[in-house]
């Protein structure tokens, strides 16, 4: 199949899906707090690129208990 044209993106993502030895499906998946669950080669690459340009992740947040005790 050609590298460009209608359906080429779908074909590229479909080629990344594999059947596991136990009969399960293996696909490129990433999970983060901003995007949620991301499935597919293009979506994973975009999420990883954005995360790399933003400094590698979200800043650590203070705990709820700590904030409540500080106010009290």
PyMOL commands that set and color helices and strands:
alter all, ss='L'
color gray80, all
select helices_A, chain A and resi 8-15+41-53+64-71
alter helices_A, ss='H'
color red, helices_A
select strands_A, chain A and resi 18-19+25-26+29-32+36-39
alter strands_A, ss='S'
color yellow, strands_A
deselect
rebuild
show_as cartoon
